[in-house]
Amino acid sequence: MEMKITFPGGEKVNAEINGRIIPTDQPVEGGGGGTAPSPYDYFLASLGTCAGIYVLSFCQQRGIATEGLLLTQRMEFGVAEDGKRKLSKVAMDISLPPGFPEKYRNAIIKTAGLCSVKKVLMDPPEFAITAQIP
């Protein structure tokens, strides 16, 4: 799999994958135009949306209505040893729809934890960065 990262101007950086463009920008206070989420915002959103697709599929596969289904993600930050701000906890709360079967409560929590983005964080990949001059 390959992704191309392009630089359309200003503080914008785009990711191109599978024929789609994922635009990013920095917030105004960070020198950008605030026209798109920052890369870090996308990272945080990937955690919630990944868990969310598992939760949604769980309900759909069992014919459980999803009206009123909501996943709320809260991020807690601390201070790292170097004094910089650090993401220290990601908490997700699933608001189940009315009539959700009690027998599935623990199963849907477990299902949300199957998120592949979370799994990558739990067993991080190796990074290799190189640079070439044409």
N, C-alpha and C positions, 0 to 999 in steps of 0.2 A: 504494500500500500504506500502511496506517495501523496504528499500534500505540498503544494507550492505556496510560499509566503511572498506576497507582493506588497509594494509600498506606493499607494496611489497619491500620496501628498500629505503634507502637514504631519500630524501624529497618527495618521491612519495606517493600519497594517491589516491586510486581508489574507485570509486563508482560502485557497482554492482546492476543493476536493470533490471528486465525482461530478464535475460539471457545475458545482454550486460554489458561490462565493459567500464566505462568512466575514462580514465587515467588522472591524474593531476601530475604536477611537479612544483617545484618552479623555477624561473629564476636563471641562473648561479650567478648573483649578489646577489641573496637571499639565496645562499647556495645549490641550487638544480642543476640538470643537464640540465634544459631547454628542456627536451625531450617531454613535453606536455604543454598545456596551464595550467595556475594556476587556482585554484578554482575561484578566483575573475574574471579572464578573461572569464571563462565559464559563470559566473553570468551575466557579461556585454553582452556577446554574446547571452545569452538566451533572453534578452530584444529585441535585433534586429532580431533574428531569429524567435521569437514568432510573432512580428509585421509582419515580412516578410511572414510567412505562411498565415496570414490573407490577406495580400496584393496579394500574388500569387493566393490564392483561389478566391478572388474577381474577378481578371482578368479571370481566367480559367472558372469560372461559367458564365461569360458573353461572352466568346469566344474572349476575347481581347488578342492579341498577347503579349507575355511577353519578346520577344527579345529586349534588351536594358533597361528592367526594373531593377532598382537598388535602394536599400535603403542604405543610408549612415547615420551612427550613430556617433554622436560626444558627448563626455563626457566632462563636465566642472567640475573642482574641486575647492573647496574653503578650508577654514580653519575652523575647528570646534572650539567651545569654549575651548576645552582642548588643542588646538594648533595642533591637528592632521589633516592630509589631509582628506577631506570629498568630496564625490561625491555630487555636488550641482545641476547639471542639466544634463539631457539626452535629446539631440535634434536629431530628425530623419528627414531626407529629402528624399522624394521619388522622384526619377528621373523617370518620366513616359516614356513609350516607344513611339516612333513616331506613330502618328495616334490615340493616346489615346483619347477617347471621352471627350471633355470638360465638358459635363453634369455630368460626374462621378468624377471630381476632388475632390470636397468636400466629397463625399461619400467614396472615397478610403482613405482619411485622417482619417475620422471617423472610418473606418474599421480597420486601423492600431492601433488605440487607444483601440480596443477591446481585445488586447493581454492579456491573462490570467496572464502572469508574471507581467505585469504592474498592473493589478488589485490586485494581492497579495501585492504589495508594497503599494498600496493605502489603503488597509485594512489588515495590517499585522497580521499573525497568532500569537497565543501564543506559546512560546517555553517552553518545559519542558526537562531538562537534568538530567539524573541520572547516577549512576555508581554502578556496582556490583563487588564484589570479589568472584570468584568461590570457 
